[in-house]
Amino acid sequence: MFLFTSCQAARGWKDLFKISLTSFLFISALFFASSALSQNLITVPFNNGFVGLNTANNAADQCYYFSGVGGLGWTNVQFTQNSPTNIFVAQGNDIIGSVLITDANGVEFTIPGFIKWRTPSGNNPSTMVFSPNVGSTFTLTTNGLNGASTYVINDLTYIGLTFNGQTLTISPIPGTVTGNAATNGLLDTLNAYLASFADMSIADVSVNEVAGTVTITVTISTSVSSIVTVNYTTSNGTALSGLDYMAATGSLTFPVGSVSQTFAIPITNDLLVESSETFTVTLTDPVNISLLDPVGIVTIVDNDVAVEICNGVDDNGNGLIDEGLLTTYYADADGDGFGNLTVSVQACTAPAGYVINSTDCNDANSSVNPSAIEVCNSVDDNCNGQIDEGLLSTFYADVDGDGYGNSTASIQACTAPTGYLTNNTDCNDASASINPTTVWYLDADGDGYYVSSSVSCTSPGANYNTTGGINGDCDDTNAAVNTAA
């Protein structure tokens, strides 16, 4: 998805954004790999507990319940830990994790720290006590029971988490809570508490983007006798909300005995050719249930097939390059805009010196091409397969050189060849004296005296000759009678 083609310009800005985001996620993943590798986010809920001032290592003063009578209106209290296993773990004597509390305005706070002590003292505590990290400060809205509209939790505050089914008594309100250090047994107690809950998980799912929606399934390991609720929210991976899917946030309620719930997330069926992309759906804020696998991965499988475009690249991955898209171009060596049928290449665009047509009949002469005007020069100037069509003249042989041609001996040419001329009126091309200007004399008795003459190419009749004589024969039937007798 990181390469561009000309037909894919419309998707370029999205791909650039994804490249940047992917790079950031990759670097972040490397940075946090040592701590995040094979981690499970484990969460257990608590219906009640307390908050008070840290007055000693194992004592709190000015304590209020979270909720109910003597409570500040806080709900949805949880303890959560990233664990390399499916149970809570300790680092030394510390059980490190976070407490989640939703205040009286419905705003959830995540407070990091560790389990420090328990109450009452002994091996059967009802409540484990959490100490926020040094430097932590969180301002939560209250119902006003503490005489103010807010309560500040910081590293001088203790947070007590009372196991469901156990009772913590604070009297009066606000009051004091004491106990002993959480050095032995409390981790086992916490994990036993975790095991007392059915656990909830969310399934990974793969969906083709053409489906339009993806169905997310959340399951409980076994049916429980209480109503179970959980919140969910989506987060970007390589898939981006608004581009590849629609972000979703909501809550699920499992009626008593129900072990499965589903919800749908819209998937965008775009036209981009890209690899499979993922986003996550995370479960939070469980009530009456524990979370051992709260993150589901949704894989969007692309359904788009690359369209081959003419670019010298195998766009659609079928092993062929520019199939069905190449154009044949023909060499135009003389630069007249008309190509040579016998010299061609196939390409996306015309290479230098090549044109789309192949109608030149002489690619060595720019004056010869289909657009040329035919001139009389013994050349097919306009490439129509004819030479000098409509331009030739007929010339006639003049063998006797009398300037008159023989109509039976002709040729067609642009100009008169030697021995040819344009007229064809000679009736005897073997005698220069016989032609249309020949004078014929009538001398019937052959005495050299003629009685008449006429001009023609052929003899007017019998007794005519071309030698002439003396005009004036008084008896042309008798050679002895003439002007000289």
VOFIVEX-363107 format. One line per field, with one value per residue (C-alpha): x, y, z; residue in one letter; residue number from 1. Coordinates in Angstrom, 2 decimals. Example, Ala and Ser with C-alpha at 12.3 -4.5 7.8 and 13.67 -1.06 7.14 Angstrom:
% residues 2
u	c(12.30 13.67)
v	c(-4.50 -1.06)
w	c(7.80 7.14)
marse	c(A S)
lofi	c(1 2)
% end
This chain:
% residues 485
u	c(0.00 3.05 3.55 1.65 0.42 -1.20 -4.72 -4.28 -3.64 -6.99 -5.75 -2.31 -3.09 -4.57 -1.57 0.85 -1.06 -0.98 2.72 3.40 1.10 2.51 6.04 5.06 3.37 6.38 8.82 6.51 6.23 10.01 10.30 7.75 8.46 10.26 7.35 4.43 5.49 2.98 1.13 -2.49 -4.55 -6.32 -9.17 -11.36 -14.27 -15.06 -18.50 -17.19 -14.16 -12.82 -10.63 -8.76 -5.66 -2.32 -1.51 0.84 2.21 -0.85 -3.45 -5.82 -7.85 -10.82 -12.06 -15.22 -16.84 -16.91 -20.67 -23.80 -24.41 -21.32 -20.05 -18.88 -20.97 -18.16 -18.80 -17.32 -14.16 -11.60 -8.06 -6.13 -2.65 -0.62 0.46 2.66 0.23 -3.51 -3.23 -1.99 1.74 3.89 7.22 8.91 6.27 4.44 1.39 1.70 -1.27 -3.92 -7.20 -10.06 -12.77 -15.77 -16.59 -19.96 -19.99 -19.42 -15.79 -13.45 -9.96 -7.05 -4.74 -1.39 0.26 0.56 -1.13 0.56 -1.44 -4.65 -7.41 -8.21 -4.85 -4.29 -4.70 -8.38 -8.55 -11.78 -9.99 -6.67 -5.27 -3.73 -1.16 -1.01 2.38 4.49 3.57 0.06 -2.74 -6.35 -9.36 -12.61 -16.12 -18.10 -21.70 -20.71 -20.66 -17.07 -18.14 -16.79 -17.66 -14.35 -11.84 -8.13 -6.37 -2.58 0.41 -0.79 -4.05 -4.99 -7.60 -9.22 -10.66 -13.18 -13.67 -17.22 -19.06 -16.88 -17.74 -15.63 -16.88 -15.99 -17.47 -17.99 -17.94 -15.35 -13.37 -10.16 -9.09 -6.05 -4.39 -1.02 1.51 0.73 3.86 2.37 -0.73 -2.43 -1.42 -2.97 -6.08 -6.30 -5.91 -8.50 -10.81 -10.02 -10.84 -14.20 -15.41 -16.34 -14.01 -14.95 -13.13 -13.51 -12.82 -10.48 -12.29 -11.47 -13.87 -13.86 -14.39 -17.23 -19.31 -20.03 -20.03 -18.11 -19.79 -17.87 -18.59 -17.99 -18.31 -18.36 -16.65 -19.67 -23.10 -23.32 -26.18 -25.77 -26.23 -22.87 -21.92 -18.82 -17.80 -16.02 -14.14 -12.23 -8.67 -6.72 -4.11 -3.13 -6.84 -7.97 -11.33 -13.33 -11.39 -11.47 -14.07 -16.34 -15.11 -17.41 -17.84 -20.57 -21.57 -22.93 -25.31 -25.47 -28.73 -28.48 -27.43 -26.34 -22.86 -22.61 -23.35 -22.57 -22.41 -21.63 -19.05 -19.42 -16.60 -15.77 -15.65 -13.22 -11.76 -8.13 -5.94 -4.17 -3.00 -5.08 -5.45 -6.31 -7.91 -8.64 -11.71 -10.95 -13.25 -13.15 -15.07 -16.41 -19.12 -19.53 -16.98 -13.21 -11.34 -8.56 -8.62 -10.06 -8.56 -9.94 -8.17 -10.30 -8.61 -10.10 -9.32 -9.21 -11.55 -10.25 -8.37 -5.73 -6.59 -3.78 -2.73 -0.15 2.90 5.53 4.45 2.55 -0.17 -2.53 0.13 -0.75 2.79 2.02 2.95 0.47 -1.45 -4.09 -3.10 -0.07 -0.39 1.53 3.58 5.40 8.76 8.60 12.19 11.50 9.44 6.43 3.93 3.32 4.79 6.48 4.33 7.38 9.09 7.00 7.12 4.49 4.47 2.22 3.10 4.78 8.59 10.53 10.46 7.33 3.72 0.35 -0.31 1.44 0.49 3.81 4.94 8.41 9.78 13.00 11.27 9.19 7.57 5.99 3.07 -0.73 -1.25 1.06 -0.30 0.45 2.74 3.88 7.28 7.07 6.65 3.61 3.66 0.38 0.90 -2.33 -0.59 -0.76 1.91 1.13 -2.57 -4.56 -1.44 0.13 -0.01 -0.15 2.71 2.94 5.93 7.34 9.67 10.06 10.67 8.14 6.56 3.47 2.87 1.63 -1.70 -0.99 2.31 1.90 3.09 1.97 4.49 4.92 6.97 7.52 10.29 12.74 11.04 7.56 5.19 1.69 -0.18 -1.20 -2.19 0.54 -0.85 2.54 5.24 7.70 7.86 8.62 7.00 3.62 1.78 -1.24 0.56 1.38 0.28 -1.13 -1.10 -3.49 -1.47 -3.44 -1.33 1.96 3.43 4.63 1.82 -0.93 -4.38 -5.16 -3.76 -5.02 -3.50 -4.08 -2.22 -3.54 -3.89 -7.18 -7.41 -5.83 -3.41 -2.26 1.39 3.46 6.18 4.16 5.30 3.97 0.51 -1.53 -2.26 -4.91 -5.48 -4.58 -5.58 -2.81 0.80 1.72 -0.49 0.71 2.00 5.44 4.32)
v	c(0.00 2.32 2.44 4.90 4.56 7.21 5.70 5.58 9.29 9.60 7.37 9.03 11.29 8.40 6.16 8.92 9.33 5.59 5.40 8.04 6.40 2.95 4.25 5.80 2.61 0.54 2.75 2.79 -0.98 -1.35 1.05 -0.76 -4.29 -5.41 -4.46 -5.20 -8.56 -11.33 -9.19 -9.75 -6.92 -8.52 -6.67 -7.45 -5.30 -4.08 -2.95 -0.74 0.38 3.55 6.58 8.33 10.19 8.42 8.95 5.99 2.97 0.87 3.43 5.87 8.72 10.79 7.78 7.71 4.82 4.97 4.57 3.93 5.41 7.32 7.19 9.90 8.72 6.82 3.62 1.05 0.51 -1.92 -3.13 -3.90 -5.18 -6.03 -9.58 -12.04 -14.79 -15.13 -14.24 -11.26 -11.19 -9.36 -7.62 -8.34 -7.57 -5.09 -5.88 -3.19 -2.07 0.62 1.46 2.64 4.80 6.51 9.72 11.30 12.97 9.70 10.44 7.48 7.91 5.47 5.80 3.93 2.60 -0.60 -2.66 -1.67 -3.08 -4.82 -4.56 -6.04 -7.38 -11.08 -13.60 -13.01 -9.41 -7.86 -5.03 -4.48 -0.94 0.74 3.53 5.89 6.49 9.37 12.53 11.34 13.88 13.26 15.46 13.52 14.97 13.90 14.05 16.66 14.30 15.35 18.99 19.84 19.14 17.40 15.09 15.06 11.69 11.89 10.02 11.04 9.17 5.51 3.71 0.64 -2.10 -4.26 -7.75 -8.36 -10.29 -8.84 -6.01 -3.00 -0.97 2.70 4.45 7.30 8.73 10.00 7.55 5.58 2.33 0.34 -2.95 -4.56 -4.79 -6.84 -9.01 -12.49 -14.09 -11.06 -12.01 -15.44 -13.79 -11.45 -14.33 -16.37 -13.38 -13.26 -16.97 -16.45 -14.55 -15.92 -14.32 -12.37 -12.36 -10.86 -12.84 -11.82 -11.66 -11.29 -9.63 -8.85 -5.12 -5.76 -7.10 -3.54 -4.48 -6.75 -8.58 -8.57 -11.39 -11.05 -14.19 -15.16 -18.39 -19.55 -18.21 -16.01 -15.19 -11.43 -8.92 -8.33 -5.15 -4.09 -1.14 -1.34 1.07 0.84 1.95 2.42 -0.02 0.02 0.53 4.11 5.16 7.24 5.78 2.00 1.62 3.72 4.25 2.75 3.13 1.56 -0.88 -4.41 -5.86 -9.59 -10.66 -13.30 -16.56 -14.97 -15.93 -14.14 -10.73 -9.23 -5.79 -4.53 -2.03 -0.50 -1.28 1.01 -0.67 1.63 1.23 1.20 -1.82 -2.41 -5.16 -6.41 -3.85 -4.14 -2.23 -3.26 -3.43 -3.15 -4.13 -2.02 -1.36 -4.86 -5.27 -8.71 -10.23 -10.35 -9.55 -11.90 -11.24 -7.76 -6.90 -8.21 -7.69 -7.04 -7.78 -6.11 -8.11 -6.02 -7.09 -4.78 -6.08 -3.86 -2.48 -2.84 0.50 1.22 2.14 -0.58 -2.28 -5.51 -3.69 -6.63 -9.21 -11.68 -11.91 -9.77 -6.13 -3.71 -6.58 -5.42 -1.79 -1.33 0.71 0.02 2.98 3.22 4.75 8.18 8.52 11.43 13.37 13.93 12.63 9.34 6.04 3.07 -0.07 -2.33 -0.69 -0.63 -0.89 -1.42 1.06 3.04 6.31 7.12 6.98 9.79 9.36 7.19 7.97 6.22 5.76 3.46 4.92 6.29 4.60 6.17 6.95 8.31 11.24 13.70 14.97 11.59 10.76 10.43 14.17 15.15 16.58 14.31 15.95 14.58 13.21 9.42 9.07 7.98 11.23 10.69 6.99 5.83 3.13 5.09 7.15 10.56 9.68 12.30 14.22 12.30 13.57 11.44 11.88 10.41 9.05 11.24 8.81 10.79 14.01 16.04 17.44 15.30 12.26 8.78 8.17 4.46 4.87 6.75 6.82 8.66 10.79 14.01 15.60 14.63 12.11 12.59 11.68 12.25 15.17 16.08 15.86 12.64 13.78 12.11 9.52 8.24 8.42 6.77 9.75 13.23 14.54 13.03 14.87 17.13 19.94 17.87 19.38 16.85 17.60 16.15 15.10 12.30 12.01 12.29 14.89 17.10 19.53 19.40 20.78 21.26 20.74 20.17 19.97 16.84 14.09 11.43 11.43 12.89 10.12 8.52 10.45 12.70 13.07 15.17 16.12 18.87 20.28 23.12 24.32 24.44 21.35 21.90 18.19 16.04 12.95 13.24 13.58 15.02 17.94 20.61 24.10 22.97 20.88)
w	c(0.00 -0.02 -3.73 -6.05 -9.44 -11.63 -11.16 -7.51 -6.87 -5.07 -2.30 -1.88 1.08 3.05 2.36 3.41 6.65 7.22 6.50 9.14 11.65 10.98 11.46 14.77 15.95 14.93 16.83 19.84 19.72 19.73 22.65 24.78 23.57 26.74 29.00 26.68 25.28 26.09 28.63 29.70 31.11 34.12 35.79 38.84 40.08 43.60 44.67 47.46 49.45 50.99 50.43 53.22 54.29 54.66 58.35 58.84 57.00 57.76 58.81 57.11 58.61 57.46 55.50 53.35 51.53 47.76 47.52 49.53 52.97 54.00 50.40 47.99 45.03 43.33 41.38 39.04 41.08 39.64 40.15 36.97 36.18 33.08 33.90 32.01 33.07 33.66 37.35 39.31 40.10 42.63 42.24 45.53 48.17 45.92 43.84 41.21 39.15 38.79 40.45 38.23 39.81 38.21 40.09 40.86 37.44 35.62 34.75 35.02 36.50 36.24 39.23 39.13 42.28 44.31 47.06 50.33 53.25 54.30 56.82 59.22 60.28 59.82 57.05 56.32 55.18 53.89 52.15 50.47 50.58 47.55 47.59 44.54 42.95 44.17 42.29 41.42 41.70 40.63 41.38 41.53 41.80 44.88 46.05 48.65 51.66 52.33 52.60 49.16 45.54 44.85 46.48 45.65 45.47 45.59 47.04 50.55 50.03 50.60 48.52 50.08 47.83 49.69 48.30 47.14 49.85 52.61 54.95 55.91 58.85 59.18 62.18 62.45 58.92 58.21 60.33 60.73 59.09 60.27 59.33 58.68 55.87 52.76 52.96 53.05 51.69 50.12 46.56 47.07 48.47 45.46 42.99 44.88 44.54 40.80 40.49 42.19 39.12 35.81 33.32 30.21 26.88 23.45 20.30 17.51 14.19 10.50 8.07 4.38 3.93 1.48 4.41 5.58 9.27 11.61 14.49 17.76 20.21 23.94 26.05 29.74 30.77 32.76 33.62 36.73 39.05 38.76 35.97 34.27 32.46 30.57 28.41 25.08 22.83 19.55 18.87 15.65 14.50 10.86 10.16 10.80 12.18 9.75 6.82 7.31 10.07 12.26 15.81 18.41 22.17 24.21 26.93 27.07 29.63 30.26 31.91 34.61 33.00 29.70 28.53 25.17 23.69 20.30 18.74 15.24 14.00 10.50 8.06 5.13 1.74 -0.04 -3.52 -2.44 -3.05 0.25 2.59 5.50 8.29 11.96 14.81 18.38 20.57 24.28 27.16 30.32 33.52 34.21 36.83 38.51 36.17 35.70 32.50 31.43 27.68 27.22 23.82 20.53 17.23 14.15 10.83 7.75 4.62 1.46 -1.34 -4.03 -7.07 -8.57 -11.98 -14.47 -15.87 -18.54 -16.48 -16.97 -13.69 -13.00 -11.04 -10.57 -9.74 -12.51 -13.83 -16.87 -17.42 -19.00 -20.61 -23.07 -22.63 -24.89 -28.09 -31.31 -32.51 -35.86 -36.75 -38.42 -39.61 -41.97 -39.40 -41.64 -39.03 -40.86 -39.67 -41.32 -41.13 -41.08 -38.08 -34.88 -31.07 -28.38 -25.54 -23.17 -24.86 -28.16 -27.94 -29.57 -33.37 -33.34 -34.27 -33.99 -37.73 -40.20 -43.60 -44.88 -48.12 -48.07 -44.59 -46.10 -47.85 -45.85 -49.07 -49.66 -47.36 -47.46 -47.02 -49.90 -53.17 -56.10 -58.62 -61.96 -61.10 -61.54 -57.72 -55.65 -53.66 -51.77 -50.99 -52.65 -54.67 -57.91 -59.63 -61.14 -61.35 -63.34 -64.23 -67.16 -70.78 -73.96 -76.37 -79.92 -81.83 -84.62 -86.30 -89.51 -87.60 -89.54 -86.36 -86.60 -84.41 -85.08 -83.37 -83.18 -81.32 -78.03 -74.44 -71.28 -69.47 -67.52 -70.34 -74.00 -74.38 -77.26 -80.57 -79.22 -79.44 -78.48 -81.84 -83.50 -87.03 -89.09 -91.43 -92.56 -89.91 -92.24 -94.61 -93.52 -96.72 -95.84 -93.09 -92.72 -94.63 -97.70 -101.08 -103.56 -107.32 -109.92 -113.04 -114.62 -117.80 -115.85 -118.14 -115.22 -115.72 -113.13 -113.37 -109.61 -106.10 -102.53 -99.02 -96.94 -95.17 -97.46 -101.29 -102.47 -105.04 -108.14 -110.36 -107.45 -106.53 -104.20 -106.67 -108.22 -111.60 -113.67 -113.17 -116.29 -118.43 -121.04 -121.60 -118.71 -120.53 -123.09 -122.01 -125.39 -124.92 -122.42 -122.44 -123.47 -126.52)
marse	c(M F L F T S C Q A A R G W K D L F K I S L T S F L F I S A L F F A S S A L S Q N L I T V P F N N G F V G L N T A N N A A D Q C Y Y F S G V G G L G W T N V Q F T Q N S P T N I F V A Q G N D I I G S V L I T D A N G V E F T I P G F I K W R T P S G N N P S T M V F S P N V G S T F T L T T N G L N G A S T Y V I N D L T Y I G L T F N G Q T L T I S P I P G T V T G N A A T N G L L D T L N A Y L A S F A D M S I A D V S V N E V A G T V T I T V T I S T S V S S I V T V N Y T T S N G T A L S G L D Y M A A T G S L T F P V G S V S Q T F A I P I T N D L L V E S S E T F T V T L T D P V N I S L L D P V G I V T I V D N D V A V E I C N G V D D N G N G L I D E G L L T T Y Y A D A D G D G F G N L T V S V Q A C T A P A G Y V I N S T D C N D A N S S V N P S A I E V C N S V D D N C N G Q I D E G L L S T F Y A D V D G D G Y G N S T A S I Q A C T A P T G Y L T N N T D C N D A S A S I N P T T V W Y L D A D G D G Y Y V S S S V S C T S P G A N Y N T T G G I N G D C D D T N A A V N T A A)
lofi	c(1 2 3 4 5 6 7 8 9 10 11 12 13 14 15 16 17 18 19 20 21 22 23 24 25 26 27 28 29 30 31 32 33 34 35 36 37 38 39 40 41 42 43 44 45 46 47 48 49 50 51 52 53 54 55 56 57 58 59 60 61 62 63 64 65 66 67 68 69 70 71 72 73 74 75 76 77 78 79 80 81 82 83 84 85 86 87 88 89 90 91 92 93 94 95 96 97 98 99 100 101 102 103 104 105 106 107 108 109 110 111 112 113 114 115 116 117 118 119 120 121 122 123 124 125 126 127 128 129 130 131 132 133 134 135 136 137 138 139 140 141 142 143 144 145 146 147 148 149 150 151 152 153 154 155 156 157 158 159 160 161 162 163 164 165 166 167 168 169 170 171 172 173 174 175 176 177 178 179 180 181 182 183 184 185 186 187 188 189 190 191 192 193 194 195 196 197 198 199 200 201 202 203 204 205 206 207 208 209 210 211 212 213 214 215 216 217 218 219 220 221 222 223 224 225 226 227 228 229 230 231 232 233 234 235 236 237 238 239 240 241 242 243 244 245 246 247 248 249 250 251 252 253 254 255 256 257 258 259 260 261 262 263 264 265 266 267 268 269 270 271 272 273 274 275 276 277 278 279 280 281 282 283 284 285 286 287 288 289 290 291 292 293 294 295 296 297 298 299 300 301 302 303 304 305 306 307 308 309 310 311 312 313 314 315 316 317 318 319 320 321 322 323 324 325 326 327 328 329 330 331 332 333 334 335 336 337 338 339 340 341 342 343 344 345 346 347 348 349 350 351 352 353 354 355 356 357 358 359 360 361 362 363 364 365 366 367 368 369 370 371 372 373 374 375 376 377 378 379 380 381 382 383 384 385 386 387 388 389 390 391 392 393 394 395 396 397 398 399 400 401 402 403 404 405 406 407 408 409 410 411 412 413 414 415 416 417 418 419 420 421 422 423 424 425 426 427 428 429 430 431 432 433 434 435 436 437 438 439 440 441 442 443 444 445 446 447 448 449 450 451 452 453 454 455 456 457 458 459 460 461 462 463 464 465 466 467 468 469 470 471 472 473 474 475 476 477 478 479 480 481 482 483 484 485)
% end
